[in-house]
Amino acid sequence: MARILKFARAKSGLTQDQLAERLNVSTSLIAKIETNRVVPQSDTARALDVVFDSGELFQEMSAEARASSGGSQWIRPWLDYEEHATMVRSFELAVVPGLLQTEAYARAILRDAGTRVPDLDVAVATRIERARVLHRGEQACRLFAVIDEAVLRRSVGGPKVMADQLHAIVQACSLPTVSVAVVPASAGAYSGLNGPLALASVDGRTVGFLDDPLDGRVVEDPERVNALEEVWETVREYALPGRPSLELLMEAAESWS
C-alpha cells in the first residue's frame, strides 16, 4: 500500500501536507502510511479512494493489511464498530484500554503478553491508530473508561513506560470527550472481577465486546447487550468520582517516576 499511495500522490502532484489537508488528517499520518508504519482505518482508506478516484482499491488493501498483520480475525468486527461509534464505554481489569495506550505500552503488551501477531511494528501502529476516533473534532467518539487500580500498579514495559502511560491518560482526560474513572483496591470484590467488557454506541444501537485468553466476541443480541450494560453500571458505581480518580492516576504516575 505504501508504494501505491506514494505513486498516486506523486501522479496527482500532491505533497503530503496537501493530501493530509484533503483528508483532514495529520501530515505525520500520511508519512506513516507511506512508510508502512500504519495501516489506515477504513474511513481514511475510503477518503483516499475518493481523492484518487480509485474505486475501492485503498479500502481493499487496508482491509487485507489489517486482517493479515493488525491482529486476529475475531476482533475485526469490533474494531469496525469502534471506529464508527459515537460513544464507547470500556472496563479493563488488567491493562490500559486500547484507545488510551501509548506506543511503548502497546508494544510491551503485544510483545510480552503472548499475543500472536505476524508483524509487531504494524500491530502496534494499528493499535495506536485506533485512538484517532477520539480526535475527530465535532465527530469525536466519547470515551467513558473505567479501570481497576491494579492496572496502575502492574509493571508493563518498566517504570518509564508506566509513568509515561499514566501521564498520557491524565492528559487524555483533558479532552471534553474522554472520562476515566478508577475502581480503588479498597473496593474489594465486585462484579468487574469477572472480566473486561466494552460497549459501543453505533447508528442508534449498542453492541458489546467480551475478550478472553482464546478469542473475543461481539455481542449484538439486545438482551445480552442489556445484561452487559447492567454490569457496566454496577462496575461504575464502585469507581471513584472524576477528581479523586485523576488524583489517584497522578499519584500512581509519580510512583513510577
C-alpha positions as CSV (number, residue, x, y, z in Angstrom):
1,M,0.0,0.0,0.0
2,A,2.8,2.4,0.9
3,R,4.3,2.3,-2.6
4,I,0.9,2.7,-4.3
5,L,0.0,5.6,-2.2
6,K,3.3,7.4,-2.9
7,F,2.8,6.7,-6.6
8,A,-0.8,8.0,-6.6
9,R,0.1,11.1,-4.6
10,A,3.1,11.9,-6.9
11,K,1.0,11.4,-10.0
12,S,-1.6,13.8,-8.7
13,G,1.0,16.4,-7.8
14,L,0.1,16.5,-4.2
15,T,2.5,17.0,-1.3
16,Q,2.0,15.0,2.0
17,D,0.7,18.3,3.5
18,Q,-1.8,18.8,0.7
19,L,-3.1,15.3,0.9
20,A,-3.4,15.4,4.7
21,E,-5.4,18.6,4.3
22,R,-7.8,17.0,1.8
23,L,-8.3,14.0,4.1
24,N,-8.5,16.1,7.3
25,V,-5.7,14.1,8.9
26,S,-2.2,14.9,10.1
27,T,0.8,15.0,7.8
28,S,2.5,12.6,10.1
29,L,-0.2,10.0,9.5
30,I,0.3,10.2,5.7
31,A,4.1,9.8,6.3
32,K,3.5,6.7,8.5
33,I,1.2,5.1,5.9
34,E,3.8,5.8,3.2
35,T,6.5,4.1,5.2
36,N,4.4,1.0,6.2
37,R,4.2,2.1,9.9
38,V,0.4,2.5,9.9
39,V,-2.4,0.7,8.2
40,P,-5.2,3.3,7.5
41,Q,-8.5,2.8,9.1
42,S,-11.5,2.2,6.8
43,D,-12.7,5.9,6.7
44,T,-9.2,7.1,5.8
45,A,-8.9,4.4,3.1
46,R,-12.3,5.4,1.8
47,A,-11.3,9.0,1.6
48,L,-8.1,8.0,-0.3
49,D,-10.2,6.3,-2.9
50,V,-12.3,9.4,-3.3
51,V,-9.3,11.7,-3.7
52,F,-7.6,9.4,-6.2
53,D,-10.8,8.1,-7.9
54,S,-9.5,4.6,-7.3
55,G,-12.8,2.7,-6.8
56,E,-12.3,0.7,-3.6
57,L,-8.6,0.0,-4.1
58,F,-7.3,1.5,-0.9
59,Q,-10.2,0.2,1.1
60,E,-9.5,-3.4,-0.1
61,M,-5.7,-3.0,0.6
62,S,-6.4,-1.6,4.0
63,A,-8.8,-4.4,5.0
64,E,-6.3,-7.0,3.8
65,A,-3.4,-5.4,5.6
66,R,-5.3,-5.2,8.9
67,A,-6.5,-8.7,8.6
68,S,-3.1,-10.2,8.0
69,S,-0.9,-8.0,10.2
70,G,-3.0,-6.0,12.6
71,G,-4.4,-8.7,14.9
72,S,-6.7,-11.7,15.0
73,Q,-9.7,-12.1,12.7
74,W,-12.1,-12.3,15.6
75,I,-11.5,-8.7,16.7
76,R,-12.1,-7.1,13.3
77,P,-15.9,-6.7,13.6
78,W,-15.5,-5.0,17.0
79,L,-12.9,-2.6,15.6
80,D,-15.3,-1.7,12.8
81,Y,-17.9,-0.8,15.4
82,E,-15.4,1.1,17.5
83,E,-14.3,3.1,14.5
84,H,-17.8,4.3,13.8
85,A,-19.1,4.6,17.4
86,T,-20.3,7.9,18.8
87,M,-19.6,6.6,22.3
88,V,-17.5,3.8,23.8
89,R,-17.8,2.6,27.4
90,S,-14.9,0.4,28.4
91,F,-13.9,-1.5,31.6
92,E,-10.5,-3.0,32.0
93,L,-9.4,-5.2,34.9
94,A,-5.7,-5.8,34.0
95,V,-4.5,-3.4,31.2
96,V,-5.0,0.1,29.9
97,P,-7.8,0.3,27.4
98,G,-6.6,0.1,23.8
99,L,-7.9,3.5,22.9
100,L,-5.6,5.1,25.6
101,Q,-2.5,3.0,25.2
102,T,0.8,4.7,24.3
103,E,3.0,3.2,21.7
104,A,5.6,1.9,24.2
105,Y,2.9,0.4,26.4
106,A,1.1,-1.2,23.4
107,R,4.4,-2.7,22.2
108,A,5.1,-4.2,25.6
109,I,1.6,-5.7,25.8
110,L,1.8,-7.2,22.3
111,R,5.4,-8.4,22.7
112,D,5.2,-9.8,26.2
113,A,1.7,-11.0,26.8
114,G,1.7,-13.8,24.4
115,T,-0.2,-12.0,21.6
116,R,0.5,-13.7,18.3
117,V,0.9,-11.1,15.5
118,P,2.8,-11.6,12.3
119,D,4.4,-8.1,12.4
120,L,4.8,-6.4,15.7
121,D,5.5,-3.0,14.3
122,V,2.4,-3.0,12.2
123,A,0.3,-4.4,15.0
124,V,1.5,-1.6,17.3
125,A,0.9,1.1,14.7
126,T,-2.6,-0.2,14.0
127,R,-3.5,-0.2,17.7
128,I,-2.3,3.4,18.2
129,E,-4.2,4.4,15.0
130,R,-7.4,3.4,16.7
131,A,-7.1,6.3,19.1
132,R,-7.8,8.7,16.2
133,V,-11.5,8.3,16.8
134,L,-11.0,10.4,20.0
135,H,-9.6,13.3,17.9
136,R,-12.1,13.9,15.2
137,G,-13.2,17.3,16.3
138,E,-17.0,17.6,16.5
139,Q,-17.2,14.0,15.3
140,A,-15.0,12.6,18.0
141,C,-16.1,9.5,19.8
142,R,-16.9,9.9,23.5
143,L,-15.0,7.5,25.7
144,F,-16.0,6.6,29.2
145,A,-13.4,4.2,30.6
146,V,-13.3,2.5,34.0
147,I,-10.1,0.7,35.1
148,D,-9.2,-1.3,38.1
149,E,-6.4,0.2,40.3
150,A,-4.4,-2.9,39.5
151,V,-3.9,-1.5,36.0
152,L,-2.0,1.4,37.6
153,R,0.3,-0.8,39.7
154,R,1.2,-3.6,37.2
155,S,4.5,-3.0,35.5
156,V,4.2,-3.2,31.8
157,G,7.4,-2.3,29.9
158,G,9.1,-1.0,33.0
159,P,8.8,2.2,35.2
160,K,9.3,4.8,32.4
161,V,6.7,3.2,30.2
162,M,4.3,3.1,33.0
163,A,5.0,6.7,34.1
164,D,4.5,7.9,30.5
165,Q,1.4,5.8,30.0
166,L,-0.3,7.1,33.2
167,H,0.6,10.7,32.4
168,A,-0.9,10.1,28.9
169,I,-4.2,9.0,30.4
170,V,-4.3,12.1,32.6
171,Q,-3.6,14.3,29.5
172,A,-6.3,12.5,27.6
173,C,-8.8,13.3,30.4
174,S,-8.3,17.0,29.5
175,L,-10.3,16.3,26.3
176,P,-14.0,17.1,26.8
177,T,-14.9,13.7,25.3
178,V,-12.7,11.5,27.5
179,S,-13.5,10.4,31.0
180,V,-11.5,7.8,33.1
181,A,-12.6,6.5,36.5
182,V,-10.6,4.2,38.7
183,V,-12.0,1.4,40.9
184,P,-9.8,1.5,44.0
185,A,-8.2,-1.6,45.5
186,S,-10.2,-0.8,48.7
187,A,-13.4,-1.7,46.7
188,G,-12.7,-5.4,47.4
189,A,-14.7,-7.9,45.4
190,Y,-17.1,-6.5,42.8
191,S,-18.7,-7.7,39.5
192,G,-15.8,-6.3,37.4
193,L,-13.6,-9.2,38.6
194,N,-15.4,-11.4,36.1
195,G,-13.5,-9.7,33.3
196,P,-13.3,-6.8,30.9
197,L,-16.0,-5.6,28.7
198,A,-16.8,-2.8,26.2
199,L,-19.9,-1.2,24.8
200,A,-20.1,0.8,21.6
201,S,-23.0,3.1,20.5
202,V,-23.3,2.9,16.7
203,D,-26.1,4.0,14.4
204,G,-28.6,4.3,17.3
205,R,-27.9,0.9,18.9
206,T,-25.4,-0.6,21.3
207,V,-23.2,-3.5,20.7
208,G,-20.9,-5.2,23.3
209,F,-17.5,-6.9,23.2
210,L,-16.1,-9.5,25.5
211,D,-12.4,-10.6,25.5
212,D,-10.8,-13.8,26.8
213,P,-7.5,-15.6,26.5
214,L,-8.6,-17.6,23.5
215,D,-10.6,-15.2,21.5
216,G,-13.2,-12.4,21.8
217,R,-16.7,-12.0,20.6
218,V,-19.0,-9.2,19.6
219,V,-22.4,-9.2,21.4
220,E,-25.3,-7.9,19.4
221,D,-28.3,-9.7,20.9
222,P,-30.3,-6.9,22.6
223,E,-31.0,-8.9,25.8
224,R,-27.3,-9.8,26.2
225,V,-26.3,-6.3,25.5
226,N,-28.7,-5.1,28.2
227,A,-27.1,-7.5,30.6
228,L,-23.7,-6.1,29.8
229,E,-24.9,-2.6,30.3
230,E,-26.2,-3.6,33.8
231,V,-22.7,-5.0,34.6
232,W,-21.2,-1.8,33.3
233,E,-23.4,0.4,35.5
234,T,-22.7,-1.8,38.5
235,V,-18.9,-1.6,37.9
236,R,-19.1,2.2,37.5
237,E,-20.7,2.5,40.9
238,Y,-17.6,1.1,42.5
239,A,-15.3,3.7,40.7
240,L,-14.1,6.9,42.3
241,P,-15.6,10.2,41.0
242,G,-13.7,12.2,38.4
243,R,-11.3,14.3,40.5
244,P,-10.4,11.5,43.0
245,S,-9.8,9.2,40.1
246,L,-7.4,11.8,38.4
247,E,-5.6,12.3,41.7
248,L,-5.1,8.5,42.0
249,L,-3.8,8.4,38.4
250,M,-1.4,11.2,39.0
251,E,-0.2,9.6,42.3
252,A,0.4,6.3,40.5
253,A,2.2,8.0,37.7
254,E,4.6,9.7,40.1
255,S,5.2,6.5,41.9
256,W,6.7,5.1,38.7
257,S,9.0,8.1,38.1
